[in-house]
Amino acid sequence: MSRALPPFEELVELDAEAVRSWCARALDALGREREEIDAINVYPVADGDTGTNLYLTAEAAHQAVEAVFAASAPDTAETVRAMAHGALLGARGNSGTILSQLLRGMAGVLAQGGDGDHLARALAEAASAARKAVAHPVEGTILTVASAAAGACGAGGGLVDVARKAHEGARSALSATPGQLDVLERAGVVDAGGRGLVTVLGALLETVTGQAPAPSATAPPALLPREDCPAEDGPAYEVIYLLEAEDAAVELLTSRLDALGGSLVVVGGDGLWNVHVHVDDAGAAVEAGVEAGRPHRIRITHFAADADSSARRAERAQRAVVAVVPGEGLAGLCAEAGATTVRTRPGEPPAGDELLDAIRRAHAREVVLLPNDTDLRQAAAAAAERARAEGIRVALIPTRAAVQGIAALAVHEPGRRFDEDVVAMTAAAGATRYAELAVAERQSFTSAGVCQAGDVLGLIEGDVAVIGKDLHQTARTVLDRMLSAGGELVTLVVADDAPPGLAPDLEAHVRRGYLAVDTTTYHAGTGAPPLLIGVE
């Protein structure tokens, strides 16, 4: 004889376990609704990734909470702060960045108490903080839904009552968004970011009541955008990065980025910020961050310039390239060529989750992955395998250096059959020998002998082949050794901190000694080795 389970006892306070459960439920709910939310994404850019961005942001918050539980028995304050910090570090896209600020605003109040009155205050603080983080707030968006959720709670009350009122207020506001934003009305959809926030608040309500909220009878269904609805014109790139900077520097940065583009959201505080902006000049946006502080985890996404805007909005692209690159200059170069980029930082190679995130952001049925680093091969293979499990066809080309990735990207043709394109890109990468110049940090034994701190190392195909004192002379020696085996094209990738005149010196050296060899030079910006060389 089966025994009935005891009834769920409604919560009167959000404790650490309740916050943990809320994070897990929100992640599960966004996972179920991700594709539907992606399909109605038409504002601010119809790139069909709002659901995915919200999911990845919630995933980062969930992982941070699980990490503190694995290390100790956290109290509520530690848990909500971990949730907010994780979301800040992992925020993706416009709506994900705003969601991270909403969670940060809530965390400051919930750390003081988890009853209904504190939840009402937390929602009000969250809505206010999110509006302040957006340079130009627009009604009919996630901001409107957040304000409505807070407003519906009034002065507070019991926890269940406040959670229910917040969810109902958000859902009612969501149904009104098409009347507030013309692009939503033309597409016949509600705001995608607002829809995601309703999902998150629904998960909160389920956490405190034990029951999933009933489907709304008044809110419009998640409709696919109509095929005759044109997308809004806008900037070509989405730029996101974490920034370590002081408050005063961030104020100046915000003004500068506001002049460069739109959809500007800067969230965070206490020295760490998440910056999101849509611009035409991705390099200038990153440069502004460098001047303000230390940017890292830089992600640049190129909004496909597709004349069939309805395909951009409702369907995945057929094929995309994801490339790992050092230096913001190379990231901008690859983004201009249509690739989704992942920045690698000195001593901080991207993790498999970052690579998987980039594959998802590419939003394509077929993806060519260029790790451009021998040490990333395993992480890239794992990311590719996880993406394949999500139904994405991924081809991993084992490029070992950025110059091989550039060569592969140069012959990429999306109109070819996938297998043919992969073969052509693989052949181009394989035909490119590569070298790198670096400065030794300490005395070491190398394959070319003992080097001292400050020596210039010339690495060919990953092994130290030349040890010198002068970067110009060492570079010329490396070039001569590589060209002794033949070559038709030399590619030079020069970092901003390389000695002045390095590129012109090497170009002249090739012209003098190798008449049939062409030279192409690219600027890597900051964060890259002094010089990368490719010979095809």
Legacy VTK file of the C-alpha trace (Angstrom):
# vtk DataFile Version 3.0
C-alpha trace
ASCII
DATASET POLYDATA
POINTS 536 float
0.000 0.000 0.000
1.513 3.310 -1.070
1.890 6.099 1.428
0.837 9.630 0.533
3.583 12.236 0.564
3.210 14.994 3.158
1.874 18.246 1.733
4.387 20.954 0.835
4.607 23.608 3.522
4.601 27.072 2.042
7.682 29.046 2.977
7.530 32.075 5.220
11.142 33.078 4.617
13.757 32.658 1.910
16.669 30.884 3.521
19.861 29.631 1.852
18.275 26.359 0.694
15.293 28.215 -0.745
17.547 30.550 -2.738
19.458 27.501 -3.958
16.199 25.861 -5.041
15.065 29.065 -6.760
18.285 29.195 -8.793
17.904 25.573 -9.862
14.212 25.971 -10.759
14.876 29.174 -12.717
17.627 27.438 -14.688
15.377 24.465 -15.465
12.489 26.710 -16.504
14.647 28.880 -18.759
16.101 25.708 -20.272
12.602 24.509 -21.183
11.556 27.883 -22.598
14.872 28.949 -24.134
13.965 28.232 -27.757
10.520 29.860 -27.448
12.080 33.007 -25.975
14.772 33.013 -28.685
12.042 32.814 -31.320
10.284 35.999 -30.152
13.478 38.042 -29.764
13.038 41.123 -31.970
14.300 43.925 -29.679
16.810 45.552 -29.351
18.355 43.312 -32.050
16.509 40.484 -33.782
19.324 37.989 -33.306
17.254 35.247 -31.700
19.411 34.656 -28.618
17.652 36.300 -25.656
16.463 32.969 -24.256
19.928 31.469 -24.612
21.558 34.506 -22.967
19.155 34.428 -20.026
19.737 30.693 -19.631
23.539 31.115 -19.616
23.290 33.956 -17.089
21.082 31.835 -14.823
23.461 28.912 -15.297
26.375 31.038 -14.049
24.341 32.130 -11.004
23.360 28.513 -10.273
26.947 27.282 -10.560
28.169 29.986 -8.174
25.550 29.005 -5.605
26.397 25.317 -5.927
30.078 26.189 -5.465
29.505 27.860 -2.078
27.344 24.938 -0.941
30.091 22.521 -1.960
32.629 24.469 0.119
30.585 25.094 3.276
27.111 25.506 4.744
26.389 29.085 3.625
23.843 31.359 5.209
21.278 33.309 3.200
23.504 36.369 2.793
26.389 34.314 1.381
24.024 32.464 -0.959
22.320 35.507 -2.456
25.668 37.248 -2.880
27.066 34.208 -4.673
23.983 34.144 -6.902
24.412 37.806 -7.834
28.187 37.569 -8.298
27.885 34.473 -10.483
25.296 36.196 -12.660
27.535 39.254 -12.984
30.504 37.165 -14.117
28.445 35.076 -16.526
25.988 37.675 -17.850
25.274 37.303 -21.563
23.605 39.730 -23.930
21.404 42.714 -23.144
18.724 40.899 -21.152
21.193 38.655 -19.335
23.191 41.686 -18.225
20.030 43.376 -16.951
18.983 40.159 -15.179
22.350 40.099 -13.396
21.727 43.635 -12.127
18.214 42.683 -10.987
19.691 39.812 -8.976
22.393 42.091 -7.587
19.752 44.597 -6.481
17.717 41.863 -4.810
20.749 40.357 -3.103
21.564 43.548 -1.220
18.175 43.464 0.514
17.675 39.698 0.847
21.028 39.454 2.620
19.305 41.334 5.473
16.203 39.120 5.619
14.093 36.765 3.539
10.501 37.443 4.596
7.798 38.957 2.413
8.554 42.540 3.381
12.218 42.089 2.468
11.265 40.421 -0.832
9.041 43.379 -1.748
11.869 45.794 -0.948
14.325 43.599 -2.853
12.180 43.676 -5.987
11.854 47.460 -5.756
15.606 47.878 -5.329
16.230 45.492 -8.233
13.947 47.414 -10.607
15.551 50.708 -9.638
19.111 49.395 -9.990
18.380 47.892 -13.402
16.979 51.165 -14.746
20.012 53.077 -13.536
22.307 50.582 -15.278
20.706 51.143 -18.700
21.858 54.285 -20.489
18.498 54.890 -22.198
15.654 52.903 -20.585
12.850 51.901 -22.959
9.317 50.947 -21.928
7.878 47.669 -23.128
11.021 45.769 -22.121
12.315 43.708 -19.201
12.666 46.995 -17.275
8.924 47.612 -17.514
8.148 44.086 -16.380
10.546 44.410 -13.425
8.970 47.703 -12.336
5.497 46.201 -12.568
6.534 43.205 -10.482
7.865 45.504 -7.771
4.873 47.826 -7.916
2.397 44.977 -7.528
3.908 44.021 -4.150
3.025 47.267 -2.430
4.486 47.598 1.049
4.952 43.864 1.454
3.132 41.122 3.336
3.619 37.403 3.630
6.298 35.772 1.485
3.882 33.705 -0.607
1.553 36.660 -1.109
4.403 38.930 -2.237
5.835 36.304 -4.593
2.417 35.695 -6.134
1.697 39.409 -6.583
5.118 39.977 -8.157
4.578 37.166 -10.651
1.059 38.291 -11.531
2.160 41.924 -11.887
5.033 40.895 -14.159
2.807 38.671 -16.277
0.211 41.398 -16.702
2.909 43.913 -17.694
4.356 41.435 -20.168
1.024 41.086 -21.960
0.953 44.883 -22.425
4.447 45.194 -23.940
3.304 44.978 -27.606
1.303 48.161 -27.045
4.371 49.963 -25.711
6.958 49.054 -28.344
6.130 49.269 -32.054
8.579 46.557 -33.113
6.826 44.071 -30.789
3.409 45.004 -32.097
4.522 44.617 -35.716
5.993 41.193 -34.955
2.992 40.033 -32.933
5.088 39.077 -29.890
5.709 40.098 -26.293
9.135 41.273 -25.160
11.563 38.353 -24.973
13.524 39.684 -21.990
10.321 40.388 -20.096
9.107 36.890 -20.893
12.305 35.507 -19.384
11.861 37.563 -16.209
8.315 36.227 -15.811
9.823 32.739 -16.029
12.354 33.565 -13.293
9.640 34.986 -11.029
7.474 31.944 -11.774
10.341 29.780 -10.510
10.438 31.888 -7.328
6.706 31.416 -6.827
7.057 27.656 -7.324
9.887 27.618 -4.774
7.806 29.216 -2.011
4.491 27.456 -2.776
5.586 24.085 -4.133
3.368 24.548 -7.189
4.225 25.808 -10.655
2.125 28.849 -11.609
-0.803 28.165 -13.897
-0.533 29.366 -17.514
-1.933 32.851 -17.955
-5.292 33.175 -19.670
-4.604 36.760 -20.680
-0.936 36.892 -21.614
-0.431 36.284 -25.361
1.274 33.050 -26.365
4.868 32.934 -27.532
4.334 33.517 -31.235
6.962 33.268 -33.923
7.605 36.654 -35.503
5.633 37.298 -38.647
7.636 36.889 -41.828
6.643 40.349 -43.082
7.993 42.196 -40.055
11.263 43.994 -40.868
14.035 44.036 -38.276
15.322 47.290 -36.877
18.581 48.623 -38.299
21.357 48.974 -35.762
25.056 48.661 -35.005
27.044 45.757 -36.410
28.651 44.348 -33.229
27.748 43.345 -29.719
30.666 43.881 -27.325
30.677 42.456 -23.797
33.482 42.383 -21.256
34.172 42.262 -17.542
35.989 45.345 -16.326
38.051 45.991 -13.210
37.830 49.745 -12.683
37.043 52.497 -10.184
33.618 54.161 -10.111
34.888 57.459 -11.552
36.502 55.695 -14.503
33.272 53.796 -15.186
31.301 57.040 -15.327
33.634 58.334 -18.040
33.501 54.982 -19.828
29.707 55.052 -19.862
29.691 58.484 -21.478
32.202 57.397 -24.102
30.393 54.156 -24.971
27.060 55.970 -25.103
28.487 58.148 -27.863
29.795 55.089 -29.740
26.626 53.004 -29.928
23.410 51.829 -28.300
21.876 49.208 -25.983
24.428 50.275 -23.377
24.199 48.483 -20.039
26.884 48.762 -17.349
26.209 46.710 -14.224
28.162 45.799 -11.111
30.125 47.745 -8.526
32.850 47.383 -5.907
35.507 47.480 -8.600
34.036 44.836 -10.936
31.648 45.641 -13.791
29.983 43.896 -16.704
29.857 46.103 -19.798
27.467 45.487 -22.711
27.085 47.704 -25.785
26.118 47.509 -29.478
28.534 49.430 -31.720
29.863 49.674 -35.256
33.464 50.047 -34.031
34.144 47.065 -31.754
37.804 48.013 -31.352
36.912 51.465 -30.029
34.557 49.941 -27.458
37.294 47.647 -26.157
39.839 50.471 -26.264
37.560 52.562 -24.059
37.542 49.718 -21.551
41.349 49.514 -21.606
41.543 53.223 -20.802
39.055 52.826 -17.934
40.669 49.801 -16.286
41.401 46.150 -17.025
38.906 44.476 -19.358
38.850 40.694 -19.676
36.534 37.921 -20.895
35.978 40.092 -23.959
33.305 38.760 -26.332
32.583 40.349 -29.708
29.631 39.108 -31.752
28.961 40.234 -35.308
25.281 40.737 -36.100
24.914 39.010 -39.478
24.248 41.549 -42.245
21.523 39.406 -43.775
19.132 41.058 -46.202
16.473 38.510 -45.240
15.866 39.964 -41.802
13.099 37.527 -40.947
15.599 34.684 -41.220
17.857 36.490 -38.738
14.951 36.806 -36.359
13.270 33.409 -36.467
15.812 30.928 -37.783
19.333 29.839 -37.045
21.997 30.764 -39.557
23.110 27.810 -41.665
26.797 28.049 -40.774
29.153 30.025 -38.548
32.799 30.064 -37.489
33.942 30.321 -33.861
37.569 31.394 -33.404
39.761 31.739 -30.311
42.127 34.695 -30.720
44.666 36.687 -28.658
44.309 40.472 -28.671
41.284 42.667 -29.300
42.608 43.671 -32.730
42.461 40.095 -33.993
39.062 39.670 -32.365
37.775 42.648 -34.331
39.381 41.376 -37.539
37.777 37.935 -37.209
34.439 39.464 -36.219
34.493 41.609 -39.358
34.977 38.388 -41.318
31.782 37.076 -39.717
33.269 34.912 -36.957
32.135 34.712 -33.351
35.255 35.233 -31.254
36.585 34.134 -27.880
39.471 36.168 -26.446
42.356 34.311 -24.878
44.208 36.180 -22.141
47.845 35.684 -21.069
47.845 32.858 -18.539
44.049 32.553 -18.731
43.030 30.235 -21.577
39.264 30.052 -22.136
37.488 27.162 -20.459
35.277 24.653 -22.229
32.167 26.500 -21.013
33.348 29.690 -22.739
33.846 27.779 -25.988
30.415 26.145 -25.690
28.897 29.548 -24.973
30.499 30.936 -28.150
29.128 28.034 -30.204
25.667 28.784 -28.846
26.072 32.521 -29.472
26.923 31.806 -33.092
23.310 30.625 -33.343
23.904 28.392 -36.355
23.012 24.859 -37.368
26.608 24.205 -38.466
29.688 25.571 -36.689
33.384 25.387 -37.544
35.470 25.689 -34.369
39.026 27.084 -34.563
40.800 26.727 -31.165
44.077 28.210 -32.527
46.055 26.714 -29.640
47.406 23.204 -29.104
46.633 23.385 -25.380
42.949 24.082 -26.105
42.375 20.954 -28.171
40.824 18.901 -25.361
38.626 21.744 -24.102
37.531 22.455 -27.696
36.733 18.788 -28.305
34.631 18.644 -25.130
32.751 21.841 -26.076
32.114 20.488 -29.583
30.762 17.225 -28.163
28.389 19.048 -25.813
27.182 21.264 -28.663
26.534 18.199 -30.827
24.358 16.822 -28.026
22.274 20.005 -28.387
21.740 19.312 -32.084
24.447 21.592 -33.508
26.706 20.143 -36.187
30.257 21.076 -35.144
33.519 20.508 -37.000
36.667 21.020 -34.938
39.668 22.047 -37.049
42.754 21.497 -34.840
44.423 24.842 -35.552
47.469 25.342 -33.340
48.027 29.094 -33.773
46.049 32.237 -34.595
47.751 32.572 -37.999
46.417 29.120 -38.948
42.954 30.266 -37.917
43.296 33.397 -40.067
44.303 31.237 -43.044
41.322 28.947 -42.495
38.905 31.865 -42.127
40.237 33.414 -45.351
38.997 30.454 -47.442
35.726 29.943 -45.542
32.713 29.958 -47.883
29.310 29.489 -46.187
27.709 28.682 -49.550
29.731 25.472 -49.974
28.645 22.108 -48.661
29.682 21.823 -45.014
32.152 18.983 -45.557
33.769 20.762 -48.504
34.124 23.968 -46.507
35.720 22.113 -43.585
38.162 20.334 -45.908
39.203 23.625 -47.564
39.658 25.371 -44.211
41.591 22.432 -42.785
43.897 22.372 -45.825
44.571 26.114 -45.551
45.372 25.819 -41.850
47.580 22.784 -42.398
49.543 24.559 -45.131
50.421 27.401 -42.765
53.588 27.043 -40.709
53.611 29.227 -37.637
55.997 30.939 -35.268
55.804 33.195 -32.246
58.193 35.600 -30.557
58.116 35.907 -26.782
60.266 37.347 -24.014
61.629 34.898 -21.421
60.442 35.620 -17.873
63.136 33.534 -16.159
66.200 31.410 -16.818
65.149 28.159 -18.515
66.463 25.182 -20.435
65.033 25.118 -23.982
65.485 23.046 -27.114
67.786 25.816 -28.401
69.873 26.052 -25.220
69.708 27.979 -21.956
67.883 31.303 -22.015
68.059 34.113 -19.452
65.273 36.363 -18.211
64.688 39.065 -20.829
65.964 37.026 -23.767
63.852 37.002 -26.936
62.628 33.513 -27.829
61.714 32.537 -31.370
59.354 29.541 -31.298
58.710 27.677 -34.547
55.834 25.187 -34.542
55.784 25.417 -30.726
59.485 24.708 -30.057
62.157 27.271 -29.180
64.377 27.525 -32.262
66.182 30.848 -31.714
67.388 32.705 -28.620
68.316 36.333 -29.142
68.721 39.693 -27.440
66.921 41.912 -29.961
63.368 41.322 -31.114
63.978 42.746 -34.629
67.009 40.546 -35.275
65.442 37.445 -33.735
62.338 37.929 -35.864
64.441 38.183 -39.036
66.291 34.980 -38.104
63.033 33.149 -37.492
61.640 34.373 -40.824
64.741 33.204 -42.689
64.527 29.744 -41.151
60.858 29.420 -42.038
61.267 30.700 -45.609
64.229 28.413 -46.247
61.645 25.676 -46.755
59.716 27.834 -49.244
56.605 29.944 -49.019
54.356 32.284 -50.966
52.735 34.435 -48.278
54.021 35.704 -44.912
51.456 36.846 -42.346
52.666 39.096 -39.532
50.486 39.731 -36.475
52.009 42.516 -34.373
50.950 43.473 -30.834
50.638 47.081 -29.677
53.532 46.694 -27.238
55.952 45.397 -29.909
58.972 47.649 -30.660
58.204 50.532 -33.058
58.871 49.816 -36.700
58.914 46.031 -36.303
56.380 45.309 -39.053
57.909 47.650 -41.684
61.368 46.250 -40.888
60.212 42.651 -41.462
58.227 43.556 -44.581
61.350 45.171 -46.048
63.428 42.134 -45.071
61.075 39.835 -46.988
61.044 42.144 -50.040
64.849 42.244 -50.160
65.470 38.523 -49.783
62.379 36.788 -51.147
61.084 38.510 -54.279
58.225 36.066 -54.916
56.848 36.193 -51.372
53.987 38.530 -50.416
53.539 39.947 -46.901
50.345 40.785 -45.005
50.369 42.549 -41.627
47.645 42.620 -38.970
47.598 44.434 -35.641
46.656 42.277 -32.652
46.160 45.141 -30.208
46.873 44.429 -26.542
46.916 41.056 -24.824
48.747 39.179 -27.602
52.370 37.973 -27.981
54.714 40.624 -29.465
54.763 38.891 -32.867
53.039 35.974 -34.574
54.286 34.761 -37.968
52.564 32.557 -40.502
54.091 31.216 -43.717
51.888 29.671 -46.394
LINES 1 537
536 0 1 2 3 4 5 6 7 8 9 10 11 12 13 14 15 16 17 18 19 20 21 22 23 24 25 26 27 28 29 30 31 32 33 34 35 36 37 38 39 40 41 42 43 44 45 46 47 48 49 50 51 52 53 54 55 56 57 58 59 60 61 62 63 64 65 66 67 68 69 70 71 72 73 74 75 76 77 78 79 80 81 82 83 84 85 86 87 88 89 90 91 92 93 94 95 96 97 98 99 100 101 102 103 104 105 106 107 108 109 110 111 112 113 114 115 116 117 118 119 120 121 122 123 124 125 126 127 128 129 130 131 132 133 134 135 136 137 138 139 140 141 142 143 144 145 146 147 148 149 150 151 152 153 154 155 156 157 158 159 160 161 162 163 164 165 166 167 168 169 170 171 172 173 174 175 176 177 178 179 180 181 182 183 184 185 186 187 188 189 190 191 192 193 194 195 196 197 198 199 200 201 202 203 204 205 206 207 208 209 210 211 212 213 214 215 216 217 218 219 220 221 222 223 224 225 226 227 228 229 230 231 232 233 234 235 236 237 238 239 240 241 242 243 244 245 246 247 248 249 250 251 252 253 254 255 256 257 258 259 260 261 262 263 264 265 266 267 268 269 270 271 272 273 274 275 276 277 278 279 280 281 282 283 284 285 286 287 288 289 290 291 292 293 294 295 296 297 298 299 300 301 302 303 304 305 306 307 308 309 310 311 312 313 314 315 316 317 318 319 320 321 322 323 324 325 326 327 328 329 330 331 332 333 334 335 336 337 338 339 340 341 342 343 344 345 346 347 348 349 350 351 352 353 354 355 356 357 358 359 360 361 362 363 364 365 366 367 368 369 370 371 372 373 374 375 376 377 378 379 380 381 382 383 384 385 386 387 388 389 390 391 392 393 394 395 396 397 398 399 400 401 402 403 404 405 406 407 408 409 410 411 412 413 414 415 416 417 418 419 420 421 422 423 424 425 426 427 428 429 430 431 432 433 434 435 436 437 438 439 440 441 442 443 444 445 446 447 448 449 450 451 452 453 454 455 456 457 458 459 460 461 462 463 464 465 466 467 468 469 470 471 472 473 474 475 476 477 478 479 480 481 482 483 484 485 486 487 488 489 490 491 492 493 494 495 496 497 498 499 500 501 502 503 504 505 506 507 508 509 510 511 512 513 514 515 516 517 518 519 520 521 522 523 524 525 526 527 528 529 530 531 532 533 534 535
